[in-house]
Amino acid sequence: MDKILYHSVWLQRDAANAFKMFTRNEHLQSWLTEIADVEPTVD
């Protein structure tokens, strides 16, 4: 069975900056993980 992790945080940012917090490696590495390698795409 797969394990599903849920993580919730309150970001005191506007929507544009909050989006960057989840879509840019350097921002993810500042608060969520040591190493991030994301490549956001639009389908």
C-alpha positions in Angstrom: 0.0 0.0 0.0 1.3 3.5 -0.9 1.8 6.0 1.9 0.3 9.4 1.2 1.8 12.4 3.0 -0.2 15.6 3.5 1.6 18.8 4.5 -0.1 22.1 5.4 1.5 25.4 6.1 0.3 29.0 6.4 2.3 31.2 4.0 2.1 34.9 4.7 2.5 35.8 1.0 0.4 37.0 -1.8 -0.7 34.5 -4.4 2.2 35.2 -6.8 4.8 34.6 -4.2 3.0 31.6 -2.7 3.0 30.1 -6.2 6.8 30.6 -6.4 7.2 28.8 -3.0 5.9 25.6 -4.7 7.3 25.9 -8.2 10.9 27.1 -7.8 13.6 24.8 -6.5 15.3 27.5 -4.4 12.1 28.4 -2.7 11.1 24.8 -1.9 14.6 24.3 -0.5 14.2 27.2 1.8 11.2 25.8 3.7 10.3 22.2 2.7 13.2 20.0 1.6 17.0 19.9 1.4 17.0 19.2 -2.4 14.3 20.1 -4.8 14.1 19.4 -8.6 10.8 20.5 -9.9 9.9 21.4 -13.5 6.4 22.9 -13.5 4.4 22.4 -16.7 1.0 23.3 -18.0 -1.0 20.5 -19.6 
